[in-house]
């Protein structure tokens, strides 16, 4: 079982009991991963927010390229490294970039301070660790929403092509921190020890059904 980069925020949450290594939130994520592994299914969450992120991902890349005069392309290729797995959106020589396509102008963070999110920061730190890059960017893009996705919401919070492109991206930057990575590795060790324990408990409990 590998922890996925987007799960690192949950894994890194602090336990209420200081004598514990993992929070209840982290344990719940790990149990879900183990069950998916054993029973061979995927826990896929669907929502209009996720659907926009998927269907408009290229629009967000195009928006970023327009603002920066770059030719970024979607990165494909999941990295698996011992206990961790991840696939960033854009990869450059020195930076990993993760794009978040916002649902509407209401949900889109207008400043880096609004955009900063500890869970996303741990996701980006996981990417820097996996890809060996010294820098990371979390970029929130606001692009027009397909009318079929937002048909019951006001048009003015979804149709944004009239707004200057540079006004529609918000960037949060992170630099690699080896001390934080060590904390992450320690927490991953604890996560995998708990996964082994839960897997054994789950499998052994079935013998009681006989």
Helices and strands as residue ranges (DSSP letters): E 3-4, G 5-7, H 8-11, H 24-39, H 48-55, H 57-68, E 79-81, E 84-86, E 90-91, E 95-101, H 112-115, H 118-131, E 135-141, G 155-157, G 165-168, E 169-175, H 178-205, G 206-209
